[in-house]
Amino acid sequence: MRSTLALLLALLISPSVLALPFEITGQAPVINNDEDDARRRAIDRALSQAIFSQGGMVDFNQSSQNGVLEQEQVSWQSRSQVRSMELLSEHRKGDIYSVELLVELESASDNQCQGLVGRAAITLPRAQVRYREQLVPGGLYELDGAFVRLLANAISGESRNAFASARDDLRLDLLSPQPDWIMSLGEQEGSQYILNLIIDDLSVDRPDKLFGYIERDATRTIAIEARLYDAFSGERVWQQRYRSAAAWEYKRQEMADTATERFWASDFGAELRRLGMDIIADLDGLLTCQPLQGRITRLEHDTAILDLGLRNGVRPGDRLQLVQQRELSGQHWGEASRVTLILEQVRPESARARIQGDGAMTGVQIGDWVERASR
């Protein structure tokens, strides 16, 4: 609690602001029966949702040692600041600690975000498992692909601001990613973002047999690090860790099939699905104020073909701005121009646009970006 309050006191308040009070909830798993730590993390989660709602970014960083996650650190990037926070209620149910806060934000009056206009495309390569020996109990060797498919389907069905495709056939090492890899995959898939999942911990805590022969209930931990990369610049724009635990109903030598209803209906499978919904909620908050972007894939006279389509929420008559690529010091940057594109025909995954503006065709190239800013 002290660390959270210290963080709030350190936030500076702008003299030209608009107060935005509202109630918000946060949850965190209770680990090693440490309720104080769970309360602190639940408050941080609630505050992150408040910051997300105003277009800010929150980075949850946590190191791991031999599969065990260390102290979580939270950093905030937002023009909205927390003016006050009141803890309305708190309670523990099982291994989940919940808090309800009344939060008052202050933000610059000219920075009110009205939401992303459209849905961004996200590609998910196969998840990475740091300690593959932890897959042995239950034989969870396909969990890295199964969870990515589950999450991609859930994003497409539940997210307001994104849809996703799973590339569980791609085993990419993104622990030390190269921007060119990210950009190449994004261009190949027609995606604005790449979401990389790293499974940090799948350890099983199985108590000794009672009286030497009676099996007792086991618990399995699940820890996931989610990293979101901008497929246009190759840079990481968001990172957050999720950790929980649930009952593990499978016996010592029993195999768990991730393709069955039994697995996903089990306590552990249900907890995985719940963590997936947490990831989706955080992504939605993050993407709310980000512009919708696409690429020019073909050019012919004053007509451009784009990799944006009906699935992105664009329609005939929509206007987009050309953002030309520049490379400085090995980094890729977008430079806004006065050239606009008016969509004339839109298909599910592509669109045809007419280029207009000052020097409309001067310097326009295949691969240039187009952008529709939020309202």
C-alpha positions as CSV (number, residue, x, y, z in Angstrom):
1,M,0.0,0.0,0.0
2,R,2.8,2.4,0.9
3,S,4.5,2.0,-2.5
4,T,1.2,2.8,-4.3
5,L,0.5,5.9,-2.2
6,A,4.1,7.1,-2.7
7,L,3.6,6.7,-6.5
8,L,0.5,8.8,-6.4
9,L,2.1,11.5,-4.3
10,A,4.9,11.7,-6.9
11,L,2.5,12.4,-9.8
12,L,2.5,16.1,-10.8
13,I,-0.8,17.9,-11.4
14,S,-1.1,20.2,-14.4
15,P,-2.7,23.6,-13.7
16,S,-5.0,23.3,-16.7
17,V,-7.0,20.1,-16.0
18,L,-10.3,18.4,-16.1
19,A,-11.3,16.2,-13.1
20,L,-12.7,12.8,-14.0
21,P,-13.9,10.8,-10.9
22,F,-15.2,7.2,-11.3
23,E,-15.3,3.8,-9.6
24,I,-13.1,1.0,-10.8
25,T,-12.1,-2.5,-9.6
26,G,-8.9,-4.5,-9.6
27,Q,-8.0,-8.1,-8.8
28,A,-4.8,-10.0,-8.0
29,P,-4.0,-13.5,-7.0
30,V,-2.9,-14.2,-3.4
31,I,0.5,-15.8,-3.6
32,N,2.0,-17.6,-0.6
33,N,-0.9,-16.2,1.5
34,D,0.5,-12.7,1.3
35,E,-2.6,-10.5,1.4
36,D,-0.7,-7.2,1.7
37,D,1.2,-7.9,-1.5
38,A,-2.1,-9.0,-3.2
39,R,-3.8,-5.8,-2.1
40,R,-1.0,-3.7,-3.4
41,R,-1.1,-5.4,-6.8
42,A,-4.9,-5.3,-7.0
43,I,-4.8,-1.5,-6.4
44,D,-2.1,-1.2,-9.1
45,R,-4.3,-3.1,-11.5
46,A,-7.3,-0.9,-10.8
47,L,-5.2,2.2,-11.3
48,S,-3.8,0.9,-14.5
49,Q,-7.3,0.4,-15.9
50,A,-8.1,4.1,-14.9
51,I,-5.0,5.3,-16.8
52,F,-5.7,3.0,-19.8
53,S,-9.2,4.5,-20.0
54,Q,-7.6,7.9,-20.7
55,G,-5.2,6.7,-23.3
56,G,-2.2,6.2,-21.1
57,M,0.3,3.4,-21.0
58,V,1.3,1.3,-18.0
59,D,4.3,-1.1,-17.9
60,F,4.3,-3.9,-15.4
61,N,7.9,-5.2,-15.1
62,Q,9.0,-8.2,-13.2
63,S,12.1,-10.3,-13.3
64,S,12.2,-14.1,-12.9
65,Q,14.7,-16.3,-11.3
66,N,14.6,-20.1,-12.0
67,G,11.0,-19.8,-13.0
68,V,10.0,-17.8,-9.9
69,L,8.8,-14.2,-10.4
70,E,10.3,-11.5,-8.3
71,Q,8.9,-8.1,-7.2
72,E,6.6,-6.4,-9.6
73,Q,7.4,-2.8,-10.6
74,V,4.9,-0.5,-12.3
75,S,5.7,2.5,-14.5
76,W,3.2,5.0,-15.9
77,Q,3.2,7.0,-19.1
78,S,0.2,9.3,-19.4
79,R,-0.9,12.9,-19.6
80,S,-3.7,11.9,-17.1
81,Q,-2.7,12.0,-13.5
82,V,-4.2,10.5,-10.3
83,R,-5.5,13.4,-8.2
84,S,-7.1,11.3,-5.5
85,M,-7.9,7.7,-4.6
86,E,-10.3,6.3,-2.1
87,L,-10.5,2.6,-1.2
88,L,-14.2,1.8,-1.2
89,S,-14.1,-1.9,-0.4
90,E,-11.7,-4.9,-0.4
91,H,-12.3,-8.6,0.1
92,R,-10.7,-11.9,-0.5
93,K,-12.5,-14.8,-2.2
94,G,-10.4,-18.0,-2.4
95,D,-7.0,-17.0,-3.8
96,I,-8.3,-13.8,-5.5
97,Y,-8.0,-10.4,-3.7
98,S,-10.4,-7.7,-5.0
99,V,-10.5,-4.0,-4.4
100,E,-12.9,-1.2,-5.4
101,L,-11.6,2.3,-5.8
102,L,-13.0,5.8,-6.3
103,V,-10.4,7.4,-8.5
104,E,-10.2,11.0,-9.6
105,L,-8.0,11.7,-12.6
106,E,-6.9,15.0,-13.9
107,S,-5.9,15.5,-17.6
108,A,-5.3,18.3,-20.0
109,S,-8.6,19.5,-21.4
110,D,-7.3,19.3,-25.0
111,N,-6.3,15.6,-24.6
112,Q,-9.7,13.9,-24.3
113,C,-9.7,10.7,-26.2
114,Q,-12.9,9.6,-27.9
115,G,-11.8,6.2,-28.9
116,L,-10.1,4.3,-31.7
117,V,-11.9,4.5,-35.0
118,G,-11.8,1.0,-36.2
119,R,-10.1,-2.3,-35.1
120,A,-6.4,-2.9,-35.2
121,A,-5.1,-6.2,-36.6
122,I,-2.9,-8.2,-34.2
123,T,-0.8,-11.3,-35.0
124,L,0.1,-13.8,-32.3
125,P,3.0,-16.2,-33.0
126,R,3.3,-19.3,-30.9
127,A,3.9,-18.6,-27.2
128,Q,7.4,-19.1,-25.8
129,V,8.0,-21.2,-22.7
130,R,11.0,-20.3,-20.7
131,Y,11.4,-23.6,-18.8
132,R,10.1,-26.3,-21.0
133,E,10.8,-29.0,-18.4
134,Q,7.8,-27.5,-16.5
135,L,5.5,-28.8,-19.3
136,V,6.3,-32.4,-18.3
137,P,3.7,-32.8,-15.5
138,G,0.5,-33.4,-17.5
139,G,2.3,-33.4,-20.8
140,L,1.4,-29.8,-21.7
141,Y,3.6,-29.8,-24.8
142,E,0.9,-28.1,-26.9
143,L,-0.2,-25.5,-24.4
144,D,2.0,-22.8,-26.1
145,G,0.0,-23.2,-29.3
146,A,-3.4,-23.9,-27.7
147,F,-3.4,-20.8,-25.6
148,V,-2.4,-18.6,-28.5
149,R,-5.3,-19.9,-30.5
150,L,-7.7,-19.5,-27.6
151,L,-6.5,-15.9,-27.0
152,A,-6.7,-14.9,-30.7
153,N,-10.3,-16.2,-31.0
154,A,-11.2,-14.4,-27.8
155,I,-9.7,-11.1,-29.0
156,S,-11.6,-11.3,-32.3
157,G,-14.8,-12.1,-30.5
158,E,-14.6,-9.9,-27.4
159,S,-12.3,-6.9,-28.1
160,R,-13.8,-3.6,-29.1
161,N,-10.6,-2.3,-30.6
162,A,-8.8,-5.3,-32.2
163,F,-9.1,-8.6,-33.9
164,A,-6.4,-11.2,-34.0
165,S,-4.9,-14.2,-35.9
166,A,-2.9,-17.0,-34.4
167,R,0.3,-18.1,-36.1
168,D,0.9,-21.1,-33.8
169,D,3.1,-22.5,-36.6
170,L,5.7,-19.7,-36.0
171,R,8.2,-20.4,-33.3
172,L,9.9,-17.1,-33.0
173,D,12.5,-16.1,-30.4
174,L,11.3,-12.8,-29.3
175,L,13.1,-12.7,-26.0
176,S,15.6,-10.4,-27.7
177,P,13.6,-9.3,-30.7
178,Q,15.0,-7.5,-33.7
179,P,12.8,-4.7,-35.0
180,D,13.2,-5.9,-38.6
181,W,11.6,-9.3,-37.6
182,I,8.6,-7.5,-36.1
183,M,8.1,-5.3,-39.2
184,S,8.5,-8.1,-41.6
185,L,6.0,-10.3,-39.9
186,G,3.5,-7.4,-39.6
187,E,3.8,-6.6,-43.3
188,Q,3.5,-10.3,-44.2
189,E,0.3,-10.7,-42.1
190,G,-1.1,-7.2,-42.7
191,S,-1.0,-6.5,-38.9
192,Q,-0.6,-3.4,-37.0
193,Y,0.7,-5.1,-33.9
194,I,2.5,-8.3,-32.9
195,L,1.5,-9.8,-29.5
196,N,4.2,-12.1,-28.0
197,L,3.4,-14.3,-25.0
198,I,6.1,-15.7,-22.7
199,I,5.0,-18.4,-20.2
200,D,7.3,-17.9,-17.2
201,D,6.0,-20.5,-14.8
202,L,4.0,-23.7,-15.0
203,S,5.3,-25.3,-11.8
204,V,3.1,-27.8,-9.9
205,D,3.0,-27.8,-6.1
206,R,2.0,-31.4,-5.2
207,P,1.9,-32.2,-1.4
208,D,3.3,-35.5,-0.2
209,K,0.9,-38.4,-0.1
210,L,-1.2,-38.6,3.1
211,F,-0.1,-41.6,5.1
212,G,2.2,-42.4,2.3
213,Y,-0.4,-43.5,-0.2
214,I,-3.4,-41.1,-0.4
215,E,-3.0,-38.4,-3.1
216,R,-3.7,-34.8,-2.0
217,D,-4.9,-32.0,-4.2
218,A,-2.1,-30.2,-6.2
219,T,-1.9,-26.6,-7.3
220,R,-0.4,-25.4,-10.5
221,T,1.0,-21.9,-11.1
222,I,0.6,-20.0,-14.3
223,A,2.7,-16.9,-15.1
224,I,2.5,-15.1,-18.5
225,E,4.3,-12.1,-19.8
226,A,2.5,-10.3,-22.6
227,R,4.5,-8.0,-24.9
228,L,2.9,-5.9,-27.7
229,Y,5.1,-4.6,-30.5
230,D,4.3,-1.9,-33.1
231,A,4.6,-3.7,-36.5
232,F,5.3,-0.4,-38.2
233,S,8.3,0.7,-36.1
234,G,9.3,-2.7,-34.6
235,E,9.3,-1.2,-31.1
236,R,7.7,-2.6,-28.0
237,V,4.8,-0.4,-26.9
238,W,3.5,-2.4,-23.9
239,Q,4.5,-5.1,-21.5
240,Q,2.6,-6.7,-18.6
241,R,2.9,-9.8,-16.5
242,Y,0.0,-11.9,-15.3
243,R,0.3,-14.5,-12.5
244,S,-2.2,-16.8,-10.8
245,A,-2.6,-20.4,-9.6
246,A,-5.4,-23.0,-9.6
247,A,-6.2,-26.5,-8.6
248,W,-4.5,-29.1,-10.7
249,E,-6.8,-32.1,-10.9
250,Y,-4.6,-34.5,-12.9
251,K,-2.8,-37.3,-11.2
252,R,1.0,-37.7,-11.2
253,Q,1.3,-39.7,-14.4
254,E,-1.9,-38.5,-16.1
255,M,-1.8,-36.6,-19.4
256,A,-3.8,-33.4,-19.9
257,D,-5.1,-32.9,-23.5
258,T,-5.3,-29.2,-24.2
259,A,-7.6,-30.0,-27.2
260,T,-10.4,-31.3,-24.9
261,E,-13.3,-29.7,-23.1
262,R,-12.2,-31.4,-19.9
263,F,-9.0,-29.4,-19.8
264,W,-10.5,-26.0,-20.4
265,A,-13.4,-26.8,-18.0
266,S,-10.9,-27.7,-15.2
267,D,-10.0,-25.1,-12.6
268,F,-6.6,-24.6,-14.2
269,G,-8.1,-24.3,-17.7
270,A,-10.7,-21.8,-16.4
271,E,-8.0,-19.7,-14.8
272,L,-6.1,-19.6,-18.1
273,R,-9.2,-18.4,-19.8
274,R,-9.7,-15.7,-17.1
275,L,-6.1,-14.5,-17.6
276,G,-6.8,-14.3,-21.3
277,M,-9.8,-12.0,-20.7
278,D,-7.5,-9.9,-18.4
279,I,-5.1,-9.5,-21.3
280,I,-7.9,-8.5,-23.7
281,A,-9.2,-5.9,-21.2
282,D,-5.8,-4.4,-20.9
283,L,-5.2,-4.4,-24.6
284,D,-8.6,-2.6,-25.2
285,G,-7.6,0.1,-22.7
286,L,-4.2,0.5,-24.4
287,L,-5.5,0.7,-27.9
288,T,-8.4,3.1,-27.2
289,C,-6.5,6.2,-28.1
290,Q,-4.1,4.8,-30.6
291,P,-4.6,5.6,-34.3
292,L,-5.6,2.9,-36.8
293,Q,-2.8,2.3,-39.3
294,G,-2.3,0.4,-42.5
295,R,0.0,0.0,-45.5
296,I,0.0,0.8,-49.2
297,T,0.5,-2.6,-50.9
298,R,0.0,-1.5,-54.6
299,L,0.1,1.7,-56.5
300,E,-1.3,2.6,-60.0
301,H,-1.5,6.3,-61.1
302,D,-3.5,8.1,-58.4
303,T,-5.0,4.9,-56.9
304,A,-3.6,2.9,-53.9
305,I,-4.5,-0.5,-52.6
306,L,-4.3,-0.8,-48.8
307,D,-4.2,-3.7,-46.3
308,L,-7.1,-2.2,-44.4
309,G,-10.6,-3.5,-45.0
310,L,-14.1,-4.1,-43.6
311,R,-12.6,-6.2,-40.7
312,N,-10.8,-3.0,-39.6
313,G,-14.0,-1.0,-39.6
314,V,-13.2,1.3,-42.5
315,R,-15.9,2.2,-45.1
316,P,-16.1,3.9,-48.5
317,G,-15.7,7.7,-48.1
318,D,-13.4,7.4,-45.1
319,R,-10.3,9.7,-45.3
320,L,-6.9,8.6,-44.3
321,Q,-3.6,10.5,-44.0
322,L,-0.4,9.4,-45.7
323,V,2.5,8.8,-43.3
324,Q,5.8,8.4,-45.2
325,Q,8.6,6.3,-43.8
326,R,11.9,7.7,-42.6
327,E,14.8,5.8,-41.1
328,L,17.0,7.7,-38.7
329,S,19.8,6.2,-36.6
330,G,18.6,2.7,-37.5
331,Q,15.1,3.4,-36.3
332,H,11.9,3.7,-38.4
333,W,9.8,6.8,-38.0
334,G,6.6,8.0,-39.7
335,E,6.4,11.5,-41.1
336,A,2.9,12.9,-41.6
337,S,2.2,14.5,-45.0
338,R,-0.5,16.7,-46.5
339,V,-1.6,13.8,-48.8
340,T,-4.9,12.2,-48.1
341,L,-6.5,9.1,-49.4
342,I,-10.3,8.7,-49.9
343,L,-11.6,5.1,-49.8
344,E,-13.6,4.3,-52.8
345,Q,-14.1,0.5,-52.5
346,V,-13.7,-1.6,-49.4
347,R,-13.3,-5.4,-49.2
348,P,-13.0,-7.6,-46.1
349,E,-9.2,-7.4,-46.0
350,S,-8.3,-4.6,-48.4
351,A,-9.4,-1.3,-49.8
352,R,-8.9,0.9,-52.9
353,A,-8.3,4.6,-52.3
354,R,-7.9,7.7,-54.5
355,I,-4.8,9.8,-53.6
356,Q,-5.3,13.6,-53.4
357,G,-3.5,16.6,-52.0
358,D,-0.5,18.9,-52.6
359,G,1.9,17.0,-54.8
360,A,-0.2,13.9,-54.3
361,M,2.0,11.4,-56.1
362,T,5.3,12.9,-55.2
363,G,7.3,10.4,-53.2
364,V,4.4,8.1,-52.5
365,Q,5.7,4.5,-52.4
366,I,4.5,1.0,-51.8
367,G,5.0,0.3,-48.1
368,D,4.1,3.8,-47.0
369,W,1.8,4.0,-44.0
370,V,-1.7,5.4,-43.8
371,E,-3.3,6.5,-40.6
372,R,-6.8,7.4,-39.4
373,A,-6.5,9.3,-36.1
374,S,-8.9,8.8,-33.3
375,R,-11.9,11.1,-33.1
